[in-house]
Structures are given as C-alpha cells and as structure tokens.
Amino acid sequence: MTMGGTPYPTIAMPQLYSVLKGGYRMEPPQKCPGEIYDLMVSCWQSKLVLQKNTRAVSDQ
C-alpha cells in the first residue's frame, strides 16, 4: 500500500488544507485493492454524517 510514505508528497503543507477543503483526495496507492480504496474514500466524506465511524469500518 503506501508503505509509510507521505500521502500528499507533491503538495506543500501550507496549501494542503485548502486543497483538501476543495475536494481533492489522493489517488489509490499502488497495489491498493479497489474495495480498500473505496473504504478509504468513504472515510474522507466532507459531511460528518456521511463519514464512516470506526464501528462501520470494522463491520465492513
């Protein structure tokens, strides 16, 4: 998966918040199964009511 790498290596830290706030999300890491990436994306929903909590992630 990410092998401990920085998730957004090409984005400077001062700009990261505004980039994420604008809706950008990282691409799937190499060798990341589609269902795992889908789960990651579901945790990144901007509306808290749409984000999966720990129990929902564990159940999935």
PDBQT receptor file of N, H, CA, C and O in Angstrom, charges set to zero:
ATOM      1  N   MET A   1       0.841  -1.173   0.000  1.00  0.00    +0.000 N 
ATOM      2  CA  MET A   1       0.000   0.000   0.000  1.00  0.00    +0.000 C 
ATOM      3  C   MET A   1       0.887   1.237   0.000  1.00  0.00    +0.000 C 
ATOM      4  O   MET A   1       1.698   1.398  -0.912  1.00  0.00    +0.000 OA
ATOM      5  N   THR A   2       0.762   2.120   0.996  1.00  0.00    +0.000 N 
ATOM      6  H   THR A   2       0.104   1.989   1.737  1.00  0.00    +0.000 HD
ATOM      7  CA  THR A   2       1.580   3.340   0.974  1.00  0.00    +0.000 C 
ATOM      8  C   THR A   2       2.987   3.086   1.490  1.00  0.00    +0.000 C 
ATOM      9  O   THR A   2       3.889   3.892   1.263  1.00  0.00    +0.000 OA
ATOM     10  N   MET A   3       3.177   1.979   2.176  1.00  0.00    +0.000 N 
ATOM     11  H   MET A   3       2.444   1.324   2.360  1.00  0.00    +0.000 HD
ATOM     12  CA  MET A   3       4.484   1.622   2.735  1.00  0.00    +0.000 C 
ATOM     13  C   MET A   3       5.038   2.732   3.630  1.00  0.00    +0.000 C 
ATOM     14  O   MET A   3       6.253   2.912   3.724  1.00  0.00    +0.000 OA
ATOM     15  N   GLY A   4       4.149   3.468   4.283  1.00  0.00    +0.000 N 
ATOM     16  H   GLY A   4       3.162   3.321   4.207  1.00  0.00    +0.000 HD
ATOM     17  CA  GLY A   4       4.557   4.513   5.215  1.00  0.00    +0.000 C 
ATOM     18  C   GLY A   4       4.960   5.814   4.555  1.00  0.00    +0.000 C 
ATOM     19  O   GLY A   4       5.514   6.694   5.213  1.00  0.00    +0.000 OA
ATOM     20  N   GLY A   5       4.692   5.952   3.270  1.00  0.00    +0.000 N 
ATOM     21  H   GLY A   5       4.242   5.237   2.735  1.00  0.00    +0.000 HD
ATOM     22  CA  GLY A   5       5.055   7.170   2.550  1.00  0.00    +0.000 C 
ATOM     23  C   GLY A   5       4.139   8.331   2.897  1.00  0.00    +0.000 C 
ATOM     24  O   GLY A   5       3.060   8.138   3.459  1.00  0.00    +0.000 OA
ATOM     25  N   THR A   6       4.572   9.527   2.561  1.00  0.00    +0.000 N 
ATOM     26  H   THR A   6       5.448   9.684   2.105  1.00  0.00    +0.000 HD
ATOM     27  CA  THR A   6       3.772  10.724   2.761  1.00  0.00    +0.000 C 
ATOM     28  C   THR A   6       2.594  10.692   1.788  1.00  0.00    +0.000 C 
ATOM     29  O   THR A   6       2.803  10.482   0.593  1.00  0.00    +0.000 OA
ATOM     30  N   PRO A   7       1.362  10.895   2.264  1.00  0.00    +0.000 N 
ATOM     31  CA  PRO A   7       0.205  10.768   1.390  1.00  0.00    +0.000 C 
ATOM     32  C   PRO A   7       0.117  11.818   0.275  1.00  0.00    +0.000 C 
ATOM     33  O   PRO A   7      -0.382  11.513  -0.809  1.00  0.00    +0.000 OA
ATOM     34  N   TYR A   8       0.581  13.020   0.512  1.00  0.00    +0.000 N 
ATOM     35  H   TYR A   8       0.986  13.268   1.392  1.00  0.00    +0.000 HD
ATOM     36  CA  TYR A   8       0.494  14.088  -0.488  1.00  0.00    +0.000 C 
ATOM     37  C   TYR A   8       1.879  14.699  -0.699  1.00  0.00    +0.000 C 
ATOM     38  O   TYR A   8       2.086  15.869  -0.379  1.00  0.00    +0.000 OA
ATOM     39  N   PRO A   9       2.823  13.933  -1.230  1.00  0.00    +0.000 N 
ATOM     40  CA  PRO A   9       4.210  14.412  -1.306  1.00  0.00    +0.000 C 
ATOM     41  C   PRO A   9       4.423  15.604  -2.233  1.00  0.00    +0.000 C 
ATOM     42  O   PRO A   9       5.425  16.306  -2.101  1.00  0.00    +0.000 OA
ATOM     43  N   THR A  10       3.513  15.849  -3.161  1.00  0.00    +0.000 N 
ATOM     44  H   THR A  10       2.699  15.279  -3.269  1.00  0.00    +0.000 HD
ATOM     45  CA  THR A  10       3.699  16.949  -4.110  1.00  0.00    +0.000 C 
ATOM     46  C   THR A  10       2.987  18.226  -3.692  1.00  0.00    +0.000 C 
ATOM     47  O   THR A  10       3.064  19.235  -4.393  1.00  0.00    +0.000 OA
ATOM     48  N   ILE A  11       2.292  18.194  -2.552  1.00  0.00    +0.000 N 
ATOM     49  H   ILE A  11       2.229  17.374  -1.982  1.00  0.00    +0.000 HD
ATOM     50  CA  ILE A  11       1.554  19.370  -2.088  1.00  0.00    +0.000 C 
ATOM     51  C   ILE A  11       2.235  19.913  -0.839  1.00  0.00    +0.000 C 
ATOM     52  O   ILE A  11       2.448  19.188   0.133  1.00  0.00    +0.000 OA
ATOM     53  N   ALA A  12       2.574  21.202  -0.877  1.00  0.00    +0.000 N 
ATOM     54  H   ALA A  12       2.400  21.792  -1.666  1.00  0.00    +0.000 HD
ATOM     55  CA  ALA A  12       3.219  21.844   0.273  1.00  0.00    +0.000 C 
ATOM     56  C   ALA A  12       2.237  21.897   1.443  1.00  0.00    +0.000 C 
ATOM     57  O   ALA A  12       1.045  22.138   1.251  1.00  0.00    +0.000 OA
ATOM     58  N   MET A  13       2.735  21.676   2.630  1.00  0.00    +0.000 N 
ATOM     59  H   MET A  13       3.703  21.481   2.786  1.00  0.00    +0.000 HD
ATOM     60  CA  MET A  13       1.896  21.628   3.826  1.00  0.00    +0.000 C 
ATOM     61  C   MET A  13       1.010  22.875   3.984  1.00  0.00    +0.000 C 
ATOM     62  O   MET A  13      -0.159  22.730   4.342  1.00  0.00    +0.000 OA
ATOM     63  N   PRO A  14       1.516  24.094   3.732  1.00  0.00    +0.000 N 
ATOM     64  CA  PRO A  14       0.636  25.266   3.886  1.00  0.00    +0.000 C 
ATOM     65  C   PRO A  14      -0.577  25.254   2.941  1.00  0.00    +0.000 C 
ATOM     66  O   PRO A  14      -1.601  25.861   3.254  1.00  0.00    +0.000 OA
ATOM     67  N   GLN A  15      -0.476  24.582   1.805  1.00  0.00    +0.000 N 
ATOM     68  H   GLN A  15       0.356  24.089   1.550  1.00  0.00    +0.000 HD
ATOM     69  CA  GLN A  15      -1.578  24.533   0.849  1.00  0.00    +0.000 C 
ATOM     70  C   GLN A  15      -2.479  23.312   1.034  1.00  0.00    +0.000 C 
ATOM     71  O   GLN A  15      -3.569  23.263   0.465  1.00  0.00    +0.000 OA
ATOM     72  N   LEU A  16      -2.050  22.350   1.803  1.00  0.00    +0.000 N 
ATOM     73  H   LEU A  16      -1.165  22.390   2.265  1.00  0.00    +0.000 HD
ATOM     74  CA  LEU A  16      -2.773  21.080   1.896  1.00  0.00    +0.000 C 
ATOM     75  C   LEU A  16      -4.210  21.251   2.379  1.00  0.00    +0.000 C 
ATOM     76  O   LEU A  16      -5.122  20.643   1.819  1.00  0.00    +0.000 OA
ATOM     77  N   TYR A  17      -4.424  22.055   3.394  1.00  0.00    +0.000 N 
ATOM     78  H   TYR A  17      -3.683  22.549   3.849  1.00  0.00    +0.000 HD
ATOM     79  CA  TYR A  17      -5.779  22.228   3.931  1.00  0.00    +0.000 C 
ATOM     80  C   TYR A  17      -6.730  22.739   2.856  1.00  0.00    +0.000 C 
ATOM     81  O   TYR A  17      -7.819  22.192   2.681  1.00  0.00    +0.000 OA
ATOM     82  N   SER A  18      -6.330  23.778   2.139  1.00  0.00    +0.000 N 
ATOM     83  H   SER A  18      -5.446  24.222   2.281  1.00  0.00    +0.000 HD
ATOM     84  CA  SER A  18      -7.233  24.339   1.130  1.00  0.00    +0.000 C 
ATOM     85  C   SER A  18      -7.447  23.372  -0.030  1.00  0.00    +0.000 C 
ATOM     86  O   SER A  18      -8.535  23.330  -0.605  1.00  0.00    +0.000 OA
ATOM     87  N   VAL A  19      -6.428  22.597  -0.379  1.00  0.00    +0.000 N 
ATOM     88  H   VAL A  19      -5.544  22.631   0.089  1.00  0.00    +0.000 HD
ATOM     89  CA  VAL A  19      -6.568  21.603  -1.448  1.00  0.00    +0.000 C 
ATOM     90  C   VAL A  19      -7.577  20.528  -1.030  1.00  0.00    +0.000 C 
ATOM     91  O   VAL A  19      -8.444  20.146  -1.816  1.00  0.00    +0.000 OA
ATOM     92  N   LEU A  20      -7.461  20.045   0.203  1.00  0.00    +0.000 N 
ATOM     93  H   LEU A  20      -6.757  20.355   0.842  1.00  0.00    +0.000 HD
ATOM     94  CA  LEU A  20      -8.401  19.033   0.697  1.00  0.00    +0.000 C 
ATOM     95  C   LEU A  20      -9.801  19.620   0.852  1.00  0.00    +0.000 C 
ATOM     96  O   LEU A  20     -10.791  18.968   0.519  1.00  0.00    +0.000 OA
ATOM     97  N   LYS A  21      -9.883  20.841   1.354  1.00  0.00    +0.000 N 
ATOM     98  H   LYS A  21      -9.079  21.370   1.625  1.00  0.00    +0.000 HD
ATOM     99  CA  LYS A  21     -11.171  21.514   1.515  1.00  0.00    +0.000 C 
ATOM    100  C   LYS A  21     -11.862  21.672   0.164  1.00  0.00    +0.000 C 
ATOM    101  O   LYS A  21     -13.090  21.655   0.082  1.00  0.00    +0.000 OA
ATOM    102  N   GLY A  22     -11.065  21.827  -0.894  1.00  0.00    +0.000 N 
ATOM    103  H   GLY A  22     -10.068  21.841  -0.827  1.00  0.00    +0.000 HD
ATOM    104  CA  GLY A  22     -11.601  21.936  -2.243  1.00  0.00    +0.000 C 
ATOM    105  C   GLY A  22     -12.054  20.609  -2.831  1.00  0.00    +0.000 C 
ATOM    106  O   GLY A  22     -12.589  20.576  -3.939  1.00  0.00    +0.000 OA
ATOM    107  N   GLY A  23     -11.847  19.513  -2.105  1.00  0.00    +0.000 N 
ATOM    108  H   GLY A  23     -11.412  19.540  -1.205  1.00  0.00    +0.000 HD
ATOM    109  CA  GLY A  23     -12.354  18.220  -2.542  1.00  0.00    +0.000 C 
ATOM    110  C   GLY A  23     -11.319  17.255  -3.094  1.00  0.00    +0.000 C 
ATOM    111  O   GLY A  23     -11.652  16.116  -3.422  1.00  0.00    +0.000 OA
ATOM    112  N   TYR A  24     -10.070  17.689  -3.202  1.00  0.00    +0.000 N 
ATOM    113  H   TYR A  24      -9.799  18.614  -2.936  1.00  0.00    +0.000 HD
ATOM    114  CA  TYR A  24      -9.044  16.788  -3.737  1.00  0.00    +0.000 C 
ATOM    115  C   TYR A  24      -8.776  15.655  -2.749  1.00  0.00    +0.000 C 
ATOM    116  O   TYR A  24      -8.688  15.886  -1.543  1.00  0.00    +0.000 OA
ATOM    117  N   ARG A  25      -8.650  14.464  -3.249  1.00  0.00    +0.000 N 
ATOM    118  H   ARG A  25      -8.721  14.277  -4.229  1.00  0.00    +0.000 HD
ATOM    119  CA  ARG A  25      -8.259  13.311  -2.440  1.00  0.00    +0.000 C 
ATOM    120  C   ARG A  25      -7.168  12.558  -3.178  1.00  0.00    +0.000 C 
ATOM    121  O   ARG A  25      -7.126  12.552  -4.408  1.00  0.00    +0.000 OA
ATOM    122  N   MET A  26      -6.292  11.929  -2.427  1.00  0.00    +0.000 N 
ATOM    123  H   MET A  26      -6.325  11.934  -1.428  1.00  0.00    +0.000 HD
ATOM    124  CA  MET A  26      -5.169  11.231  -3.050  1.00  0.00    +0.000 C 
ATOM    125  C   MET A  26      -5.652  10.083  -3.926  1.00  0.00    +0.000 C 
ATOM    126  O   MET A  26      -6.726   9.518  -3.720  1.00  0.00    +0.000 OA
ATOM    127  N   GLU A  27      -4.839   9.769  -4.889  1.00  0.00    +0.000 N 
ATOM    128  H   GLU A  27      -3.967  10.228  -5.057  1.00  0.00    +0.000 HD
ATOM    129  CA  GLU A  27      -5.103   8.635  -5.765  1.00  0.00    +0.000 C 
ATOM    130  C   GLU A  27      -4.866   7.350  -4.972  1.00  0.00    +0.000 C 
ATOM    131  O   GLU A  27      -4.194   7.375  -3.941  1.00  0.00    +0.000 OA
ATOM    132  N   PRO A  28      -5.407   6.242  -5.439  1.00  0.00    +0.000 N 
ATOM    133  CA  PRO A  28      -5.153   4.991  -4.720  1.00  0.00    +0.000 C 
ATOM    134  C   PRO A  28      -3.662   4.651  -4.734  1.00  0.00    +0.000 C 
ATOM    135  O   PRO A  28      -3.011   4.768  -5.772  1.00  0.00    +0.000 OA
ATOM    136  N   PRO A  29      -3.125   4.235  -3.604  1.00  0.00    +0.000 N 
ATOM    137  CA  PRO A  29      -1.729   3.794  -3.581  1.00  0.00    +0.000 C 
ATOM    138  C   PRO A  29      -1.544   2.592  -4.512  1.00  0.00    +0.000 C 
ATOM    139  O   PRO A  29      -2.488   1.848  -4.776  1.00  0.00    +0.000 OA
ATOM    140  N   GLN A  30      -0.337   2.419  -4.995  1.00  0.00    +0.000 N 
ATOM    141  H   GLN A  30       0.430   3.023  -4.780  1.00  0.00    +0.000 HD
ATOM    142  CA  GLN A  30      -0.055   1.254  -5.832  1.00  0.00    +0.000 C 
ATOM    143  C   GLN A  30      -0.372  -0.014  -5.048  1.00  0.00    +0.000 C 
ATOM    144  O   GLN A  30      -0.129  -0.094  -3.844  1.00  0.00    +0.000 OA
ATOM    145  N   LYS A  31      -0.903  -0.974  -5.729  1.00  0.00    +0.000 N 
ATOM    146  H   LYS A  31      -1.100  -0.910  -6.707  1.00  0.00    +0.000 HD
ATOM    147  CA  LYS A  31      -1.248  -2.278  -5.154  1.00  0.00    +0.000 C 
ATOM    148  C   LYS A  31      -2.374  -2.206  -4.117  1.00  0.00    +0.000 C 
ATOM    149  O   LYS A  31      -2.565  -3.147  -3.346  1.00  0.00    +0.000 OA
ATOM    150  N   CYS A  32      -3.112  -1.103  -4.094  1.00  0.00    +0.000 N 
ATOM    151  H   CYS A  32      -2.957  -0.339  -4.720  1.00  0.00    +0.000 HD
ATOM    152  CA  CYS A  32      -4.232  -0.978  -3.161  1.00  0.00    +0.000 C 
ATOM    153  C   CYS A  32      -5.483  -1.553  -3.820  1.00  0.00    +0.000 C 
ATOM    154  O   CYS A  32      -5.904  -1.066  -4.869  1.00  0.00    +0.000 OA
ATOM    155  N   PRO A  33      -6.080  -2.579  -3.221  1.00  0.00    +0.000 N 
ATOM    156  CA  PRO A  33      -7.301  -3.141  -3.803  1.00  0.00    +0.000 C 
ATOM    157  C   PRO A  33      -8.416  -2.090  -3.875  1.00  0.00    +0.000 C 
ATOM    158  O   PRO A  33      -8.521  -1.224  -3.007  1.00  0.00    +0.000 OA
ATOM    159  N   GLY A  34      -9.230  -2.179  -4.904  1.00  0.00    +0.000 N 
ATOM    160  H   GLY A  34      -9.144  -2.883  -5.609  1.00  0.00    +0.000 HD
ATOM    161  CA  GLY A  34     -10.306  -1.216  -5.108  1.00  0.00    +0.000 C 
ATOM    162  C   GLY A  34     -11.238  -1.085  -3.923  1.00  0.00    +0.000 C 
ATOM    163  O   GLY A  34     -11.646   0.023  -3.576  1.00  0.00    +0.000 OA
ATOM    164  N   GLU A  35     -11.584  -2.210  -3.292  1.00  0.00    +0.000 N 
ATOM    165  H   GLU A  35     -11.253  -3.110  -3.574  1.00  0.00    +0.000 HD
ATOM    166  CA  GLU A  35     -12.509  -2.127  -2.158  1.00  0.00    +0.000 C 
ATOM    167  C   GLU A  35     -11.881  -1.428  -0.955  1.00  0.00    +0.000 C 
ATOM    168  O   GLU A  35     -12.590  -0.794  -0.173  1.00  0.00    +0.000 OA
ATOM    169  N   ILE A  36     -10.580  -1.532  -0.797  1.00  0.00    +0.000 N 
ATOM    170  H   ILE A  36     -10.003  -2.046  -1.432  1.00  0.00    +0.000 HD
ATOM    171  CA  ILE A  36      -9.901  -0.813   0.292  1.00  0.00    +0.000 C 
ATOM    172  C   ILE A  36      -9.893   0.680  -0.004  1.00  0.00    +0.000 C 
ATOM    173  O   ILE A  36     -10.146   1.493   0.886  1.00  0.00    +0.000 OA
ATOM    174  N   TYR A  37      -9.604   1.044  -1.248  1.00  0.00    +0.000 N 
ATOM    175  H   TYR A  37      -9.399   0.384  -1.970  1.00  0.00    +0.000 HD
ATOM    176  CA  TYR A  37      -9.616   2.464  -1.610  1.00  0.00    +0.000 C 
ATOM    177  C   TYR A  37     -11.023   3.038  -1.454  1.00  0.00    +0.000 C 
ATOM    178  O   TYR A  37     -11.176   4.163  -0.978  1.00  0.00    +0.000 OA
ATOM    179  N   ASP A  38     -12.041   2.293  -1.843  1.00  0.00    +0.000 N 
ATOM    180  H   ASP A  38     -11.916   1.379  -2.230  1.00  0.00    +0.000 HD
ATOM    181  CA  ASP A  38     -13.422   2.754  -1.667  1.00  0.00    +0.000 C 
ATOM    182  C   ASP A  38     -13.719   3.002  -0.193  1.00  0.00    +0.000 C 
ATOM    183  O   ASP A  38     -14.389   3.977   0.150  1.00  0.00    +0.000 OA
ATOM    184  N   LEU A  39     -13.231   2.137   0.671  1.00  0.00    +0.000 N 
ATOM    185  H   LEU A  39     -12.687   1.345   0.392  1.00  0.00    +0.000 HD
ATOM    186  CA  LEU A  39     -13.405   2.317   2.110  1.00  0.00    +0.000 C 
ATOM    187  C   LEU A  39     -12.682   3.573   2.581  1.00  0.00    +0.000 C 
ATOM    188  O   LEU A  39     -13.219   4.338   3.382  1.00  0.00    +0.000 OA
ATOM    189  N   MET A  40     -11.462   3.788   2.085  1.00  0.00    +0.000 N 
ATOM    190  H   MET A  40     -11.026   3.166   1.434  1.00  0.00    +0.000 HD
ATOM    191  CA  MET A  40     -10.711   4.997   2.440  1.00  0.00    +0.000 C 
ATOM    192  C   MET A  40     -11.496   6.242   2.042  1.00  0.00    +0.000 C 
ATOM    193  O   MET A  40     -11.640   7.172   2.836  1.00  0.00    +0.000 OA
ATOM    194  N   VAL A  41     -11.998   6.257   0.820  1.00  0.00    +0.000 N 
ATOM    195  H   VAL A  41     -11.882   5.502   0.175  1.00  0.00    +0.000 HD
ATOM    196  CA  VAL A  41     -12.750   7.413   0.322  1.00  0.00    +0.000 C 
ATOM    197  C   VAL A  41     -14.004   7.647   1.161  1.00  0.00    +0.000 C 
ATOM    198  O   VAL A  41     -14.367   8.792   1.427  1.00  0.00    +0.000 OA
ATOM    199  N   SER A  42     -14.663   6.572   1.576  1.00  0.00    +0.000 N 
ATOM    200  H   SER A  42     -14.368   5.641   1.359  1.00  0.00    +0.000 HD
ATOM    201  CA  SER A  42     -15.874   6.729   2.389  1.00  0.00    +0.000 C 
ATOM    202  C   SER A  42     -15.567   7.382   3.736  1.00  0.00    +0.000 C 
ATOM    203  O   SER A  42     -16.440   8.019   4.325  1.00  0.00    +0.000 OA
ATOM    204  N   CYS A  43     -14.359   7.232   4.221  1.00  0.00    +0.000 N 
ATOM    205  H   CYS A  43     -13.650   6.714   3.743  1.00  0.00    +0.000 HD
ATOM    206  CA  CYS A  43     -13.951   7.855   5.486  1.00  0.00    +0.000 C 
ATOM    207  C   CYS A  43     -13.587   9.328   5.306  1.00  0.00    +0.000 C 
ATOM    208  O   CYS A  43     -13.471  10.065   6.285  1.00  0.00    +0.000 OA
ATOM    209  N   TRP A  44     -13.409   9.751   4.076  1.00  0.00    +0.000 N 
ATOM    210  H   TRP A  44     -13.504   9.152   3.280  1.00  0.00    +0.000 HD
ATOM    211  CA  TRP A  44     -12.992  11.132   3.785  1.00  0.00    +0.000 C 
ATOM    212  C   TRP A  44     -14.148  12.037   3.394  1.00  0.00    +0.000 C 
ATOM    213  O   TRP A  44     -13.911  13.142   2.906  1.00  0.00    +0.000 OA
ATOM    214  N   GLN A  45     -15.379  11.612   3.590  1.00  0.00    +0.000 N 
ATOM    215  H   GLN A  45     -15.571  10.714   3.986  1.00  0.00    +0.000 HD
ATOM    216  CA  GLN A  45     -16.529  12.438   3.225  1.00  0.00    +0.000 C 
ATOM    217  C   GLN A  45     -16.462  13.766   3.976  1.00  0.00    +0.000 C 
ATOM    218  O   GLN A  45     -16.110  13.797   5.155  1.00  0.00    +0.000 OA
ATOM    219  N   SER A  46     -16.800  14.862   3.296  1.00  0.00    +0.000 N 
ATOM    220  H   SER A  46     -17.086  14.837   2.338  1.00  0.00    +0.000 HD
ATOM    221  CA  SER A  46     -16.709  16.177   3.932  1.00  0.00    +0.000 C 
ATOM    222  C   SER A  46     -17.821  16.396   4.958  1.00  0.00    +0.000 C 
ATOM    223  O   SER A  46     -17.631  17.137   5.923  1.00  0.00    +0.000 OA
ATOM    224  N   LYS A  47     -18.966  15.767   4.763  1.00  0.00    +0.000 N 
ATOM    225  H   LYS A  47     -19.120  15.166   3.979  1.00  0.00    +0.000 HD
ATOM    226  CA  LYS A  47     -20.054  15.885   5.735  1.00  0.00    +0.000 C 
ATOM    227  C   LYS A  47     -19.894  14.775   6.772  1.00  0.00    +0.000 C 
ATOM    228  O   LYS A  47     -19.845  13.592   6.436  1.00  0.00    +0.000 OA
ATOM    229  N   LEU A  48     -19.815  15.178   8.021  1.00  0.00    +0.000 N 
ATOM    230  H   LEU A  48     -19.855  16.139   8.294  1.00  0.00    +0.000 HD
ATOM    231  CA  LEU A  48     -19.576  14.206   9.094  1.00  0.00    +0.000 C 
ATOM    232  C   LEU A  48     -20.619  13.100   9.127  1.00  0.00    +0.000 C 
ATOM    233  O   LEU A  48     -20.290  11.956   9.439  1.00  0.00    +0.000 OA
ATOM    234  N   VAL A  49     -21.861  13.417   8.814  1.00  0.00    +0.000 N 
ATOM    235  H   VAL A  49     -22.128  14.346   8.560  1.00  0.00    +0.000 HD
ATOM    236  CA  VAL A  49     -22.909  12.387   8.872  1.00  0.00    +0.000 C 
ATOM    237  C   VAL A  49     -22.698  11.309   7.817  1.00  0.00    +0.000 C 
ATOM    238  O   VAL A  49     -23.249  10.216   7.943  1.00  0.00    +0.000 OA
ATOM    239  N   LEU A  50     -21.912  11.591   6.778  1.00  0.00    +0.000 N 
ATOM    240  H   LEU A  50     -21.465  12.479   6.676  1.00  0.00    +0.000 HD
ATOM    241  CA  LEU A  50     -21.641  10.609   5.733  1.00  0.00    +0.000 C 
ATOM    242  C   LEU A  50     -20.369   9.810   5.982  1.00  0.00    +0.000 C 
ATOM    243  O   LEU A  50     -20.142   8.782   5.345  1.00  0.00    +0.000 OA
ATOM    244  N   GLN A  51     -19.537  10.286   6.915  1.00  0.00    +0.000 N 
ATOM    245  H   GLN A  51     -19.722  11.122   7.433  1.00  0.00    +0.000 HD
ATOM    246  CA  GLN A  51     -18.284   9.585   7.206  1.00  0.00    +0.000 C 
ATOM    247  C   GLN A  51     -18.570   8.299   7.968  1.00  0.00    +0.000 C 
ATOM    248  O   GLN A  51     -19.462   8.245   8.815  1.00  0.00    +0.000 OA
ATOM    249  N   LYS A  52     -17.810   7.285   7.655  1.00  0.00    +0.000 N 
ATOM    250  H   LYS A  52     -17.086   7.329   6.967  1.00  0.00    +0.000 HD
ATOM    251  CA  LYS A  52     -17.944   6.032   8.400  1.00  0.00    +0.000 C 
ATOM    252  C   LYS A  52     -17.195   6.159   9.724  1.00  0.00    +0.000 C 
ATOM    253  O   LYS A  52     -16.094   6.706   9.783  1.00  0.00    +0.000 OA
ATOM    254  N   ASN A  53     -17.814   5.645  10.776  1.00  0.00    +0.000 N 
ATOM    255  H   ASN A  53     -18.708   5.201  10.728  1.00  0.00    +0.000 HD
ATOM    256  CA  ASN A  53     -17.130   5.635  12.062  1.00  0.00    +0.000 C 
ATOM    257  C   ASN A  53     -16.345   4.329  12.203  1.00  0.00    +0.000 C 
ATOM    258  O   ASN A  53     -16.404   3.463  11.331  1.00  0.00    +0.000 OA
ATOM    259  N   THR A  54     -15.628   4.204  13.286  1.00  0.00    +0.000 N 
ATOM    260  H   THR A  54     -15.581   4.908  13.994  1.00  0.00    +0.000 HD
ATOM    261  CA  THR A  54     -14.770   3.044  13.500  1.00  0.00    +0.000 C 
ATOM    262  C   THR A  54     -15.562   1.742  13.461  1.00  0.00    +0.000 C 
ATOM    263  O   THR A  54     -15.101   0.752  12.894  1.00  0.00    +0.000 OA
ATOM    264  N   ARG A  55     -16.728   1.740  14.050  1.00  0.00    +0.000 N 
ATOM    265  H   ARG A  55     -17.102   2.545  14.511  1.00  0.00    +0.000 HD
ATOM    266  CA  ARG A  55     -17.549   0.522  14.064  1.00  0.00    +0.000 C 
ATOM    267  C   ARG A  55     -17.969   0.137  12.646  1.00  0.00    +0.000 C 
ATOM    268  O   ARG A  55     -17.901  -1.036  12.281  1.00  0.00    +0.000 OA
ATOM    269  N   ALA A  56     -18.400   1.106  11.847  1.00  0.00    +0.000 N 
ATOM    270  H   ALA A  56     -18.455   2.060  12.144  1.00  0.00    +0.000 HD
ATOM    271  CA  ALA A  56     -18.824   0.816  10.472  1.00  0.00    +0.000 C 
ATOM    272  C   ALA A  56     -17.659   0.287   9.648  1.00  0.00    +0.000 C 
ATOM    273  O   ALA A  56     -17.829  -0.622   8.836  1.00  0.00    +0.000 OA
ATOM    274  N   VAL A  57     -16.477   0.855   9.856  1.00  0.00    +0.000 N 
ATOM    275  H   VAL A  57     -16.339   1.593  10.516  1.00  0.00    +0.000 HD
ATOM    276  CA  VAL A  57     -15.290   0.379   9.139  1.00  0.00    +0.000 C 
ATOM    277  C   VAL A  57     -14.966  -1.045   9.571  1.00  0.00    +0.000 C 
ATOM    278  O   VAL A  57     -14.679  -1.904   8.738  1.00  0.00    +0.000 OA
ATOM    279  N   SER A  58     -15.013  -1.288  10.873  1.00  0.00    +0.000 N 
ATOM    280  H   SER A  58     -15.246  -0.590  11.550  1.00  0.00    +0.000 HD
ATOM    281  CA  SER A  58     -14.711  -2.621  11.400  1.00  0.00    +0.000 C 
ATOM    282  C   SER A  58     -15.712  -3.659  10.895  1.00  0.00    +0.000 C 
ATOM    283  O   SER A  58     -15.335  -4.784  10.566  1.00  0.00    +0.000 OA
ATOM    284  N   ASP A  59     -16.986  -3.277  10.836  1.00  0.00    +0.000 N 
ATOM    285  H   ASP A  59     -17.292  -2.363  11.103  1.00  0.00    +0.000 HD
ATOM    286  CA  ASP A  59     -18.023  -4.193  10.365  1.00  0.00    +0.000 C 
ATOM    287  C   ASP A  59     -17.864  -4.523   8.887  1.00  0.00    +0.000 C 
ATOM    288  O   ASP A  59     -18.212  -5.615   8.437  1.00  0.00    +0.000 OA
ATOM    289  N   GLN A  60     -17.337  -3.568   8.150  1.00  0.00    +0.000 N 
ATOM    290  H   GLN A  60     -17.055  -2.681   8.516  1.00  0.00    +0.000 HD
ATOM    291  CA  GLN A  60     -17.178  -3.788   6.708  1.00  0.00    +0.000 C 
ATOM    292  C   GLN A  60     -16.006  -4.687   6.464  1.00  0.00    +0.000 C 
ATOM    293  O   GLN A  60     -15.697  -4.999   5.314  1.00  0.00    +0.000 OA
TER     294      GLN A  60
